[in-house]
Amino acid sequence: MIPPGAANHTSISSAYNLLPFRFARLPGKEGTVVVTSEGGEYTFISSNELVKLASMEPITEAMANDLEAAQIIHRGNADLSVRLLATKLRTRKSFLRFGPALHIFVVSLRCDHSCAYCQVSRQASTDTRFDMSVDTAAAAVERVLESPSPDLTVEFQGGEPLLAFDRIRQIVDSLESRLVGRRVTFTITSTLHHLTDEILEFLRENRFHVSTSLDGPSAIHDANRPLPSRDSHALTLEGINNTRGVLGAENVNALVTLTSASLQNPQAIVDEYVRLGFRAIFLRPLSLYGFAAKSERRLGYGMDRFLSFYEAALDYIIELNRQGVSIVEVYAQILLRSILTHFPTNYVDLRSPVGAGYGALVYNYDGGVYASDEGRMLAEMGNDALRLGSVHEPYSVLMKSDAMRLLAGAGLAESLPGCADCAFVPYCGPDPAGALSRFGDPVGHRALSEHCKRHLGMFNIIFRKLAEGEPATMRVFNEWVFGRSRALGGPQ
């Protein structure tokens, strides 16, 4: 990280050359510009300094040192700067070496909740026609085994996946018996309302990581995620406690889906997570697929409202950390890891080339294979553009499908209009599924894209804080990215 702050050296450097860079003026920080390199380094300069840089006029020696360290300019022989730039860019894109590592099994669309924001197009909990069959599961396992990645994450989703627990057991047992020399992590996204001692023991034996939905205090959660019995929140807390007791608290996470009503209560939602002992909270806006698309007018909100909520919640979380309450906002952590390190992101939604297909595959209950969960939801709305094929087709055929060609053409953010010249493109990725849903094509229009508005706003919030450089906030950010020892200056 290049620390913010104006240079105080007055010596002048006039002999320099430019390397590729992008810039953005930060809203709320008048006169402050963030400049980013092709490899994702950054520094802050003033508007006047930007004019000098773009015109290649003489700049201070201190400013030149900062820009050269970030591979934004070079002085003398360019070889070293270009090699460093290439190394950092190659590291950021190293996920491309291995193929899709995330494999999502949608084992059932059945669910007993009636969430208006559901993006899955759930089905009645008694209708087993929407469960994955034995043959479909067996074929999907073959596709996972054909994937070249040495490290695999196998995730089970629904509906409510525990309603098809026998299929989960079949898939896990088959993979465990056949994976040789490869690491696999099993995860499941569940309401946790259908747990039994048998299921919990199976999850423990196979070292599962569990994720559930918790939208805040009972009034918010029960309104967002209703059950006929009106006790969704209570049953979720019971499931969380039971799962923690068997798997350990570190293996149980929760995430928030934010409706219009949720945005009025940032502190109450965060406080509920703190009260329940969670060390992380993931604040997610609505994803407008499935039933959620039909409920947009009632549950939805403009991106300005979400960003106001998000900044208020993030400020509150930072303040809690200052007071000694350790809790991470996961999305900020994801963005900060991309900004403050050169490592590839594990969050496939923010990869470029796009994580859909290249980083993840989804096996639907009916045997369809999709490039992403959003691609599957898009198909539920009548658009099969991101359907790669069937689980009964080999991996090599799926990866040469029309859907993958579409993603290859529209999935590199650095080449897309509106992304190519964005200062934040080193840390971001395109959204072909969202563009297909909103605009009918996989590129879309950045000025009207919710994905773009959201991430541009979030990057502005985070870079504003980095520019301000308030020591307590920087300690929190560094702890989220590097761990407590590094944040406090301890040994690594």
N, C-alpha and C positions, 0 to 999 in steps of 0.2 A: 504493500500500500504506500502511495506517495502522500505524506501528510499534508493537509490543507494549510494555508497561511501564505501571506504575501512574502516575497523575497526581500531581504533587507540588505543585500549586497548591491553596490552601485556600479561595479565594473561592468563593462559592456562586452557582449559577445556578438560579433557580426558575421562570422564565418560558420554557417551551418546550412544543412539541407533538410528538407521535409521528408518524413516517411508518411505513409497513409494515416490519417487521423479523422475523427469525427468529433463534433462538439454539440453541446446543448446549453442554453441559458436556463438557469434554475429559477423557476417561479418562487417568489417569496425571498429570494436572495439577490436583490437587484445588483447588477454589475458583476455577478459571479457566473463563471462559465466552467463547466466540466468538459475536459478534453480527454478522449479515449483513444487508445491505440488499436491496431488490428488484432493484437494479442490480448486485449482486455485490461491493460494497465490504464491508469487514469491519473490526472492531476487537475488542480483548480487554478485558473488564471482569471484576470479581470477582462472586461469587455475591451478595454483599450489594448491590453496585451494580446488579445485574440486578433485584433486588427494588425498589429505589428507582426504576429506570427504568420498570418495568412499572406501578408505582403512581403514576408522575409526581410523585414527591417531589423536593425540591431535590437537585441533584447539583453536584459541583465544576465550576468554570468550565473547567478543563482537560478533564474528561471530556465536558462539553457541547460543547467545541470539536471533540474527536475524533468524537463522534457526529454532529455537524452536518456535518462534512467528509465523512462517509460516507453522508450522506442518510438517517440513521436517526431524527434529530429535526430540527425546524426552529424557529427563533426569529424572531419578527416575521412579515413577509410570507413565505408559503410558496412564492411563485412561482419564485424562483431555485432552491430545493432541488428542487422538482418538475420544473423544466425540466432540471436536471442529471441527475436520476434517469431521466427519460424518454430523454434523449440516450444515456446509458450502456446502458439496456435496449434501445433501438433498435439501437445498435451491436452488442450481443451477439447479437441476433436477425437481423442483416442478411443472414445466409446464406439467409433465406427469399425474398429478392428474385429469386433467379436459378434456382431449380429444381435438379434433380439434376446435380451436376458430376462425380461419380464413376460411371463406367460399367465394370462388371466383366464380362468375357467368360470363361466357363468353356468353353474350347475342347475339352477332353477330360477324361473321368474316368479314363483309363488311367494307371497308375503301376506302377513295378516295386518300390516299397517295400511293406512290410507293417506299417506303424506301427499299433500297437494303439489309439493315441489319435486315429486319423484321423477327422475329422468329415465327410468328403466322401462316404463309401461308395465308395471307389475300385474300379476294375475292372482286370482283367488287362491287362498292357501290350501284349498282342497283339490285343486285342478292339476293332477299329476301329468297331464299332457304337456306341461311346460317344464318338465324335468329332463335333464340330460340322460340319454339311454346308456346302457352298458357298452354297446358297440361304439357309440359316438365318443364316449370317454376313452375307450381303448385306442381309437384312431387318433384322438387328440394327444394322448401320451406319446404316440409314435412321432408326431410332429415336434413335440418338445424335445425328444431325444435326438432328432435330426438337427436341431438348432445348434450352431457351432460354439455358442458362448460357454466358457468354462465355469462360470458362476451363474446360477439360475435362481430366479425368484418366481415361485408358483403361488398365485393368489386366487382365492376362491371368493366369488361374488354372487349376488342374486339380483332381484328378489332377496329372499332370506336363504342363504346357502345351507344353513343347518337343517332346513326342511328336506334336503337331499343328502343327508349325512352319509348314507351308504355309498353314494357316488364319490364323495370326498375321500372316504376310506379306500375305495378301489383305486383311485388315481394316485394317492399318496403311497399306498403299498406297492403299486406297480413301479413307480418312479424310484422308490427307495431300493427296490430289489435289482434295478437295472442300471442305475447310475454308477459308473466306475470312474474314479479319478476326477469327479466333478462335484462342486459344492452346490447344495440347494437349500434355499430358505423358503419355508411355507408361511403364508400369511392368509388371513381370512377377515373379511369385512362383514360384520353380523350385528344384529340388534342385541344378541346375547340373551334373548328371551326363551330360547329353546334348548338351553344347555341341560345336559344330564351328567351324572358322575362318569358314565362311560365316555361321553364326548370330551369332557375335560381331561380325562386320563389319556385319551388318544392325542389331544392337542399337546399335552405335556410330553408324552413319549416322542413326539415328532417335532418338538421345539418350535411350535407355532408362535408367530407374532399376531396379535389380535387387534383389530381396529373396530371401533363402534361409533355410532353417531350420538352426540350429546349436544343439544342446541342451546343449553343454558339452564337456568332454574326451571322448576317444574311448570310454571305458567307458560313460559316460552316453548319449552320442549313439547309439552302435551298439546299445545296449539299447532305446532309445526308437524308433529309426528303422532297423530291421533290413533288411538285404539278404541274399539267399542267399550272396553272396560274402563277407559279414561285413566289408566295407571301406567302409561308408557314410561314416564320418567322414573317412577318407583321400580318398575321391572328392569329398566336399564341399569340403575344403580345396583340392584341386586345382582345382575349379571356381571357387572364390573367387579364387584367385591368377590364374587365366587371365582371369577377367572383370575383375579390377582392372587387369591389364596392358593391356587394351584400352579399358575405359570409364573408368578412374581409380578410386581407392579411394573417393572421395567419392560415387560412384554405386552402390556395392555395400553393402547392409545385411543384417543377419541378425537373426532373432528366436528366442527360446527358448520352447518349450512345456514346462511343468513337470509332471512326473509325481510320484507319491509318493516315488520314489527320488531325484528331483532335489532335493527339499526338504531333504535331509540335507547338501547340498553348495553352499551359497550362495557361498562364497569361491572354490571350485574353478571354478564356472561363470563367475563374473565374471573370474577370472584367465585363463581360456581366451580370452575376448574381448580382454582386454588384451594377452595374448601374441601374438594374431593381428593386432593393430593396429587393432581396431575402436574407433571413437570414441563408439559408442552401443550400448546393450543394452536390449532390450525384453523384460521378464519377464512372460510370459503364463501364467495358469492354464489348466487344461484347459477346453475347450468341449465340453460333453457332448451332441454330436449324432453321428449316423452310428455308426461302429464304436466311437467313444469312449464312447457311452452304454452299449454292451454290456460295455465293459471298466472301468466305473466302480469296481466293487468291488476290482479288482486294482490299478488305476492311480490311483484317486481319493483324495481327502483332504478333511477338513473345512476350512472357511474359516479357522478359527483357526490351523491349521497353515500355510496359505498366508500369512496376514498376519504370522505370526512369521518365516517365511522372508523375506518381502518387506522387513520392517523391518531384519532383519539384513543382507540384501543391500544395501539402500539406505544403511545406516550405513557399510558397507564401501566402497561406491562414493564416498560423500562423503569418507571418509578418504583414499581414493586421490587424489581431486581436491585435497585439502589438501596432499598430498605431491607434487603437480605432475603426476599422471597424469590426463590429460583424457579422461573418459568420462562419458556422460550416461545416466541411466536414463530411457528414453523415456516411460514411463507417468507418472512423476513430473513430467517436463517438460510433458506435456500438461495435467495437473492444475494445475501451477503457472502456466502461461500463462493458464488460465481464472481463477485466483485473483488474479494480480498484474496482469492487463491487462483491458481491456474488449472486446478483439477477439473475434470469433466463432471458435469452435474449428473446426479443419479435421478433427477426429476425429469422424466422423459418429455413432459409437456413443454419444457423450456429448452429443448435441444434444437440445434440447427447443424446439419440436416435434421429434419423433423424426427421426433422420437417414434411417431406412429409408424408401425411396420418395421422400421430400422432398429427400434429399441424395444418394441412390445408387440405381442400378438394376443388376440382375444379369441377364445373358442366358445361360441355361443351354445346354448342348450340344444339347439336344433341342428348343430353340425356346421354352421357357417363360421368362417374364420375372417376376422376383421383386423384392420391395422391399429385400431384403438377402441377404447370403450365408447368414445364419442361417435366413432364410425358405426358401431353396433346400434347405438341409440338413433343415429341418423337413419339407419335401415328401418328401424321401427316406425319412422316417420315417412317411409316410402322411397328413400334414396339409398341405393346400394353402391354408391361410388367408391366406398372404402371397404367393400367386401372383397377379400382376396380370393375366396373360393371355399372349398369344403375341407373338413378334417380328413376326408378320404383321399385328398390329393397330396402328393409329396411336398415337403418343404421347398424343394427347388422349383416346383411349379408355382406354388403360392407366391414366392418371391419374384417371379417373373410376370405376375398378373398385371392386368390393366390398372388396378388400384395402385400397385407399387410404382408403375410408370407415372401415374398421375402425381403421386407423392414426390417422386424424383424431380418432376418438373416444377412443382410448387412448394417444395419443402425446404429450400435453402434460403434462409432469411436474408443472407448477405446479397442475394441477387433479386430480391423482391422490391417493387416500387413502394416507397414509404418506409421500408426497413433498411435498404442498402445504405442510406445516409443517416440513419438514426444513431445517436451516440451510444445507445444502450444495446445495440444489436449483439455485441460480444457476449451478453449475459441473457439473451432472450431467444425465443424460437417462434416459428410461425404457427398458425392455427387453421389448417386446411378444413377440418371438420366444421369449425365454427363459420368459416367463410362459405362453405357449401350450404350450410343451414340458412345463413342470413342472405347471401348474395347469389347463390346458385353456381358459383365457381370456386375453385380451391384457393385462389389468391385473394379475392375480395377487395375491399376498399379500406385502407388504413384509417382514414378520417372518420369513418363510420363504424369501425370495428370495436366491439366491446372488449375483446382480448387486448387490442392495442391501447385503448383508452385506460384500461385497468393497469396494465403493466407500465405504461408511460407514467401514470400517476404514482404508482408505487416506487418506481425508480427515482422520481423527483423527490418523494418523501425521504427515501433513504439517503440519496446523495446530498440533500439539504443538511441532514444530520451529520454526514461525513464532512461536509464543508465547514459546518459550525465547529466540529471537533471538540465538543464539550467532553471533558475527561471522563466523567462518570458514564456517559452514554457510550463512549468508545470502549470502556472496560466491559460493558455489557455486550456490545457487538463482538468484541474479540473473544469473550468467553463463549458466546454462542457458536462461533466459528472454530476457534482453536482449543477451547477447553479452559478451565479455570486457571491452571498453572501458567499457561502462556499469557492469559489476560492480566494476571497479577505479576508477571515478570519472572515467574519461577522457572526451574529447569525443565527441559523438554525430554 
